[in-house]
Amino acid sequence: MAFIHAVKLEKRFIVREKRKKGTLLREKKTVHALQDVSFEIEQGELVGYIGPNGAGKSTSVKILSGILTPDGGDVTVGGIVPWKERRKHVRRIGVVFGQRTQLWWDVPIRDSYDLLKDIYRIPGADYERRLKELAEALQLGDLLRTPLRQLSLGQRMRAELCGSLIHRPELLFLDEPTIGLDAVSKLALRDFLKWENREYGTTVLLTTHDMEDIVALCPRVMVLGHGKKLFDGALGDLLSRYDTVRTVSVRYEEQAASPRLPASVPLVREGENLIITYSPEAFPTSEMIALLQGAGTIRELTVQPRNIDHLVADMYREMDL
Amino acid sequence: MQYRGAVLGGVICQVFFGLILIAVYRTLYAGKPQSMPLERITSYVWLQQAFFRMLLASDPDLLDKIRTGGIAYDLCRPLNLYGFYYVRIAAQKLTGSLMRAAPMLVFALLLPKGWGLAAPATPAGLLLAAWGLGLGLLCVSALENITMGFTMRTLDSRGMQAMLNLLMMIFSGNVLPLILFPDSWQKVITLLPYAQLLDAPIRLYTGEAALSEAPGMMMIQLGWTIVLTALGVLFWQRNQRRMEIQGG
């Protein structure tokens, strides 16, 4: 059986609505946070978990990490039902909730790690080795002696990751770990995750809104919307369905040059540039180039694939999310 | 630095209250002497002020964790959650009150008779008082952990805490030494857990309570500690089963 095995997961929340005028009691509404969600994840996989806000991603992570009991369905992680044998289960997992902190606010982060060492009963020598390794990979160095409250967001996220991995978990849940990070920190974080996954075969379930995270890290992606699983497979397969349009930007030597394109291909003038959006399926690229060349001397021409965020937005729209 | 400042502030505040209370009692006694000798009253006041910190619910960190969902991380640790919180509460109370009590008691011992802290009535009384305080710490921590349990349900501790603190102040002898309550009241009050937290150990120290009363007091205290802890554990278990960490 797969390492993580989830069958027909279901979770409902009861939301009390604001009292309507003229009624005594507030109405209750049931929100289906998860409906009939099933999946399997093998050991050592790096799986991306995407979906718009409120799709149920965090809810499923909470169930998988054993802190929330589902209303229906079965989950086993390495043969254990997370919420039934919570203490046994959580020993093997590491969690980073990007919005919260697990380290102690006022003390040097090294002291927080020492406490985690005691909580997980990590043997001294092993702990030192692991801490050294993580501190190096995450470039913590001097930060170990700094209280958490003085760290920048990027530094803090690195410190959090170190904290969640110090006990060598087999399974790591990351809930938006790159939120609010600058480009350098994001790249460093991704490199680190790849390294950890390759080196120790740590299984990673990554929740994010940053599609670059998924592209860089996850061969497999699951899409969740309105509490249902909508897609499970390679990111490329998912996007190729939506990735049908190219944008061409042309600049002519002659200001007035205006290529005659079919009416179905929109053309917009932006300063000196002409922006043309077309679909290579319907209108072959070679034909397009020929038409453009016929209209004048081209000084500059760029072809751009669509931005991945736009693709995902299209996808969400089509899935009616 | 701010920690030292906070401790110093606490000490000064408590010393100030101690002096005022003693002045009040002195005025009262100047009018009509009460059943309890003045030196005992002043000792009572000082001990009580010194360990005041132990009684009050006071860990905003833990409450914040529950309120903001930071408790999710604690749930991800291979620990008994009730125990984890209990230990934190007890540790805070212990270090908080020891840091304050030490300088204050030294100060009080240096004050003249009739104002300051008298030596313990008997060495055994001192030992029993210390033991009683320790037990009181366990008991009050159990009580506070039940408040935490309520906070998990209501997400706001203020109402519950205000009520419990009020009960605590009155029935632990913080407003008025319990011995000065009417006799009929005292019978009930001494059976409550609050009475045993501070009042009983202090009375053992001053000699107001005979050493032979100690076992009875300890039994009540121990009984309450067991009952309150058991209640807390059950309550937390129930909470944990239906807990929802809200928000993403």
Interface residues (C-beta under 8 A of the other chain):
Chain A: F13 N53 G54 K57 S58 K62 S65 G66 I67 L68 T69 R86 R87 K88 V90 R91 I93 V95 F97 Q99 R100 T101 Q102 W105 I119 Y120 D175 E176
Chain B: D61 T68 G69 G70 A72 Y73 L75 C76 R77 P78 L79 N80 R241 R242 M243 E244 I245 G247 G248
